[in-house]
């Protein structure tokens, strides 16, 4: 039996994006060259726990969709605040500002957050289920966003600092 009051939780995130051009095309070359730098920034960020990656050091070879241009990024963090600091208050911001150069719009839902027990590593299938839940049902304790954060299970204070 799981006692949510004593269990520690970590934040999982999945974001997906549709490239404008294949990874090997010149139009995407600057994005590919920046991957090592941006991943190293995440790896060194306070609150970073781990990320989905292959032997290449990134996740671009993992194909979770039939569309070869759709890439995934999945990571685990100690808190919503830690992920938010990396995504919106670090060197990652300069990278995000250039997203329109490399990516097309990807529908309404492309980012999902959810809580996992500390030490657990979510699978891509689990992440896609969370994304589908968010798209079908909106934000909930199962799947949420930065705009609608949810506290970890069992926490009496439901406010989430971002």
C-alpha angles and dihedrals in degrees: 000000000000118000104201092194095067099031118099118224136206130196121250122197136188125188126177131196137182114228119225089220135014116276092253094055120102091239090064098039096100090052091051092047090051095052096086091049096047093045091050089051089054093045090054096043120112110259096021113140107171147312142219111263144149127220087283089069096247138065101243092110092057108096111198093164136049089240107089090206094062113095129185135216120192128174144158125230137181093242147350088258093055092051091044092052090053096043100041108018107039140064085288088080093071088052092049091051089064096051094109089061091060108022139056121216111279111207124269102303120047103138130055133175128195140161123256128183111268110273095021119123114208121224125234089246091054090049092051089051089053091048091050090048091052091048094047101039107018125232117345140143086280097055130003145156140230088264092054106029121181125208119243116272115280096018112135094206105068095190113111120202114219 
